[in-house]
Amino acid sequence: MNPIEFAIVGGGWRAEFFLRIARELPERFQVTGVVVRDEQKGRLLEEKWGIPTFRTVQLMLVSMSPSFVVVSVPRSVAPAIIRQMADRGMPVLSETPPAPDIDGLIELYKLVQQGAKLQVAEQYQFQPLHAARIAIASSGKLGQIAHAHVSVAHDYHGISLMRKLLGIHYQHAVITAQSFQSMLTDGPGRGGLPGEEKLKQSKHTIAVFNFQGKTGVYDFCGDQYRSWIRSNHLLVRGERGEINNDQLVYLEDYLTPIHIQLRRLNAGENGNLEGYYLKGIMAGSEWVYQNPFLPARLNDDEIAGATCLERMYQYVNGGPSFYSLAEAAQDHYLALMMDQAVTSGESIATTLPLWSE
């Protein structure tokens, strides 16, 4: 099989995730070109990654015909670029969120209604541990899921995981939310390690989503992604069991509780010479996640990004949607409503937007 060819619009921090994936998996992915407006930045990307760059979308599309284009630019400019691609019949895998506000999401949804091929690279559902948890929650092993407490990702990312774990689509929700400020010792950032010890204000938001009988709790401190002293946690509860971080408890029958740890299996540890990569995640004797990109040395987020790329190629070639504009719009809409609940101090009842059709 020839590698999947895709182009990228944008040359920022997120775009480099896709470039690293292609570098680690050249037999499966190939970046045909990158669009960056700044000529100097373009030259630096060409030197670092060995790929052609273009100053405009038009020049890139005249020069090559990728299977699809990854749009990895700020949300304020993404809709205009997505529309350019739609006008040329080019499928788009957009970074999250694809638009800044509800009006922008509605305009993009109209493009989809007119036939534009558009998916969104919401990668958290495909990160190995989250994918394993979602698989267990949807397997029936825990019975009907009633509660998910998600403290692993911000805004639409966390809400997307919440919906997946609860089995929620576009149901009405009543949202209550609060934010708190506290002091935190600064930690690593996108630019690397901290240069000195200093305190900063850290924002912590807790929101409760009541989805007509199912409850989701969003709980996130903005520094959790990289902080050494702020941990992630996740709890999923059903009528026959629960997942608590990496612990799975369920009833085999009404007298037999089963306790299992979700175990991460890596090659390259304790004298293993197979390489260094994630094999998968097991619950007892059952594989609940197997890495489809062996033996590439990818971190969890890169594995998830590679999954988005592969599923996008399948979608472009007649396969199923994996994270539609409608889903992305719903998660961003719920995040915006959560912010409104924080600001107003009142409960917010959601409606059914256009894309819920």
N, C-alpha and C positions, 0 to 999 in steps of 0.2 A: 504494500500500500504506500502511495506517495504521501509525504507529509502534508498536513493541513496548512494551507497558505492563508495568512491573514495580515492585514495592515493595521496600523495604529495611528489615531489622531491624538496627539498629545505626547509630551516627553517628560512628564513629571515623575514623582515618586511612585505613584500607582502604575504608571505605564511600564516602569522598569520591572515590575513583577512578571508581566507577560514576556518581556525580553529575556528574563532569567529562565523562565519555563522553556522557551524555545531553545535557549542555549543548552540546557540540560537534557532536552529531549529532541535533538535535531531530526531524528527519524520519524517523529510524530508531528512536529510543528515547525513552521518556517515563517518568520516575519519578513514580508516582501518589501516593506517600507514604512517610514514613520513621518507623519506631518508635524512639523514644528515651525512656527513663524519666524523665530529668531535664528538668523544664519549662523551665528557663532555657536549657539547651542546645538544646531544641526550638525556642524562639523565635529563637535565633541562626541555626539552620539554615534556618528559614523566611525570615528576612531575607536571608541570603546566597544561597540557592538558589531562593527563590520557590516552595516546595513545602509541602504540609501535613505536619504531624508529629502523631504519636499517642503516648500514654503506654503503651499496651498493644497487644499483637497482636490481642486480641479487638476493640478499638475500630477498629483499622485494617481488619480483615476485614469488619466490619459496614458500614463506610463505602464500600468499594470492592472490585472484583474484578479484580485484576491477573492477567496470564497466569501469573506465578510470583513468588516472593519470594526475594530475595537475603538470606541469613542471614550477616551480617558482625559477629559478636560473638566474644568469647574462647571458646576451645575448651572451657573448663570449663562454660559455660552453653549452648553450641550444641545439644547433643543434646536438651535439654528443649524448646527452641524448635522444632527440627526435628520432634519428636514432636507438638507442638501443631499444626503445619502438616499433618502426615500425618493426624492425626485429623480435620482439616477438608477433606481431599482437595486441599490446596493444594500444587502442585509447588514444590520448593525447589532453589535453587542455593546451596550452602553454601560459605563460605570454607574455606581449608585451615588445619589439619586439621579434620575435622568432629567429632572427639571426642578427648579427651586420652589415652586408653589403649586397650588391646586389648579390654577388656570393653565399653567404650563403643562401639567400632567394631562389635563383634558385635551389640550391641543395635540399632544403626542398620541393620545388614544384615538383621536380622529384620524391620524395618519395610519394607525393600525387598522381601523375600520375600512380604510381605503385600500388596504392590501400591503402596507409596509411590513417587512419582516424585521421585527425588533424584539430582542430579548435583553435582559438586564443581568449583569454579572454580580448577583448577590451570592457571594462565595461562602458565607458562614454555614449554610445548610450542608455544604459539601466538605467542610473541615472534618477530618476523620472521627474525632470523638463526638462532635455534634451529629454527624451522619449516623454513627452507631446508636446514639440516644434516640434520634428520630425513628430509626428502623425498629428499635425495641418498642417505643411508644405506639407505633402504628401496627405492630404485629398482633396485638390483642393479648399479649402476655400479661399486661398490667390491667386488663379490662378497659372499661370506658375511662378515658382520661378526663379529669375534672379540674386539675390545677397545674400550673407551670410557673415557677419562680425563676426568672432568668436574670443573672447578674454576670454577663460575659461580654456584652457588646453594646454600643451606643445606638440610640434612636432607632431608625428603621431596621438596622441589623439585629438588634435585640428583639424588636417586635416581630421581625420575620421568623426568628427562631421560636418565639412564643406561639405564633400562629401554627407553625409546622408541628410543634409538640402537642398542641391542643387539638389539632385537626380542624382549625378555624379557617374559613374562607373570607366572606364579605359580610358576616353577620354584624348587626348593630352592636355597639359597645357603649357602656357608660364608664367614663374615665374620671378618676380622682387622682390628684398628683400634688407633690410638694418637692421643693428643692432646698438643700441645706448647704451652707458654706463651712468649711473647716480648714485648719492649717495642716499642711502636709510637706514633708521634706521632699524636695525636688529630686526626680530620678531621671533615667535615660529618656531621650526624645528621638525624633526622626534623625536628628543630626548626630546622635551617638551618646556617649556617657556625659553626665553632668561635669562641668568644669570646677564647681565648688559646692560646698554645702550651703543650702539656703532654703528657707521656708516660702511657701506660696499658698494662695487660696485654692482650694479644691472644691468643685461643685459636685454634689451628690443628689441624684434625683430618684425618687421612689414613686411609682404610679401603679394603681390597681385598675385593671381592665375587666369589667364584668361583661362577658359575652353570653348573655341569655342563659345563665346557669353554669357556664365554665368561667374560671377565673385565671387571669394572667397577672403576674406581678413583675413589673419592670423595675430593676434595682441596679443603678450604675453610677459609679464615680468616674469622672472623665479621665482620671489618671490610671485606671486599671490596666489599660493595654500594655504599658511598659513598666509600670511601677514594680519595684522589688518587694514592696510592703503592702500592696493592695491586691488581694487574691480574687479570682473568679469563683463563682459557685452557681450551681444549677440544681433545681429540684423539680421532678415531675411526679405527680401522684395520680394513680388510677384506683379503681375500686378493688383490684386484686394485687396491687403492689406499687412500688415507687422506684425511681432512680434518684439517688442522692449523690451528686458529683460522679464518682466512679463506682459507686455501690449500687447493685441491683438486688432488690428484695421482692419476691412475689410468692403467691400461693400455688403449689403444685396441685393440692386439693385443700379443702377447708381445714385440715389438720396438719398440713405439711408446708411450712414456710421454707423457701429456698433463698440462701444468701450467696451472692456471687460478686466478685470484683471484676470490673471491666479492665482487662489486661492489655496493655500496649506491647506488641511484639516487634522488636527492632532487630535487623541484621547488623552485624558488626560489633556486638557487645559480648563481653566475657569470653574472648577468644574466638568468637565466630568470625570467619574470614570471607563471608559471602559478599561483603560490601558494607556500606553504611546507609541504611534506608529503613523506612517504616514498612513492615510486612502487613500489619493490620491490627485489628482489635478483636479480642475474644471475650465472650461471656461464658465461663465454664469451658465446655467442649465445642461451643458454637462460635463460628466466625460471624460477628455482627458488622464488621467492616473489613474489606480487603483492598489494599492499595492497588489501583489499576495502572500505576506508573512505575513499577519496578524496572530496573534498579536505580532510577534517578535519585540524586540527593536533593530532594525538595523538602522545604518545611511544610507545615500543615496548611498554611495559607496558600502556598504555591501549588500544593496538591489540589486544593479547592479551586484555584484559578485555572489549572489545567483541565479539571473536570468541566468547568464552564466552557472553555474553548472546545473541548471534544463534543459536548452536548450541543453547542451552537452549530458546529459543523453538521451534526446529525439533523438538527432542526432545519437548517438551510436546505438539506437534501431530503426533506419530507418527513422527518422524524417529529416527535412530540415537543411541545413547548416545555421548558424546564423552569423558567422564572419569567413570566410574561410581563409586559408593560402594565397590565391590570394588577398583577400581584405587587409589583414594585410601587405602583401608584397607591395601592391600598396601605402598604406598610409606611410609606412616606406620609400619607394622609393621617394615619393614626399617630405618627410621631408629631406632626404639626398640631393635632388636637391635644396631645399630651402636653405640649408646650403651652398651649392656650389654657389648659387646666391649671398648670403651674402658675402662669401669670395672673389669672383671674381668681384663683383660690376657690373656684366653684367646680362642681361636677359638670362634665361635658358629655352630652349625648351625641353620638355620631349619626350620620345619615348614610344612605346608600348612594354613592357617587355614580356618575355615568358609567365608569368602567366596570361596576359590579354587574352590569347586564351580561 
